[in-house]
Amino acid sequence: MKFLISLHINPAVLDALTDEERAAIGEGHGRFMEALKQSGELITTQALVDPSQAAVVSVRDGRRVVTDGPFLESKEYLGGFYLLDCENKERAIELAAQIPDAAIEGLGIEVRQVMFADGQLEA
């Protein structure tokens, strides 16, 4: 089963961390990625740039409208994700709890099963 584990970032929370705490998060992600590679559960992982560098694209009356980011008025934004292939939702939740961000108040980890991928419905 495939699961998307998304990391929701609150910049105010990150800004309040010490350099050592931020370094520990990065090192923790490195260890987590290595463990997922060893177990064969990691499909891919990506970190995203700050929303201020995003563009929102929509089409209105047949015309493309592009708005520079960030689009949503929110204190949190999607900072990155892990795409995993693991046995079940319980295993995905177990893995999500190992992500360093999960231990920081104000940062969020969401686990969602993939429903449709590469033109096929997931089982």
N, C-alpha and C positions, 0 to 999 in steps of 0.2 A: 504494500500500500504506500502511496506517495503522500507526503505531508509537506506543507509550506509552513515554516516557522518564521514569522515576521517579527522584526525588532522595531519597536516604536520608541522614538527618541524624543525627549523633552530637553531642548537646549539649555534651559535654565538649570535643570538638574545636572547636566554634564558640566556646565560652567562652574558649578559649586564644588565639583570634585577637585581634589589635589592632583598634582602631576603624577604622584605615585599611584593614586587610585585609578587614574586614566590608563597608566602604563599596565597596571594589574588587569584591567579589563582587556586590553589588547593581548597580553600574554595568555589570559584565560581563553580568549577566542582561538588563539594559536593552538593551545593544547586540545581544545574541543574539536577543532577541525582535524587535527591529526588523529584523534581517537575515532572520529567518524570515518575517516579514510581507512583506518585499520579494520574497522568493523564492516566496511563495505556499504554503509548506509548513506553516505554523502553522495548526492547527485551533483549539486553545485551550491555555491554560496556567492553572494554579491553584496557589496556595500554601495550605497547610493550617495551622490553628492548632496550638499545642503539644498533644501527646496528653493532657496533664492536663485539658484542656477537653473531651475526647471522652466519648462514652457507648457502651458495648457492649450490644447488644440481642440477646437470645436468647429462645427459647420452650421451656419445659420443662413437660411434662405439661399442655400447653394454656395455660400461664400465661406472660405476658411477664415477663422478668427483665431489669432494666436495671442495669448496673454502671457507675459513673463511671470514667473512664479514669485512667491508661493501663491497658489490659488486659494487654498482653504485657510480660513481664519481659525487656526488651531494652535494650541501650545505644543502638540505632539505631531510628529511626522514619521513616515516610514523611512528608517535608516538603512535597512538591508534585510536580507533573508537567507535562510538555509532551505534548500529543497532536499528532502530526505526520502529514502525508500526503506521503510522499516515494517516490522511485523504487524503492528496495530496502533491504534490511537494511544493506548496506554504507554507503549514504548516511545512514541513521539513526545508525549508529555514528560516522560522520564528524561528524555534527552533535552527537552526545552528547559527543564529545571537546572541543567548543568551549565547553561549559558550564563556568563558572569553578570550580564545585565539583569537577570532575574532576581538577583540579590540586592538590587539598588532601588530604593523607594522612588517612585515617579517614572521609572522606565517600564515598558511593557513588552511581554512576549506573547504572541498569539500563535496557536496551533490550529491549522485548518487542513482537512483532507483535500487532496486534489481530486476534482470531479471529472475533469476533461483535460486530456493532454495529447499532443501530437495526433489530433484527429480521432482519438479513441476515447470512449468513456472508460474511466477507471473502474475496476471491480470493487 
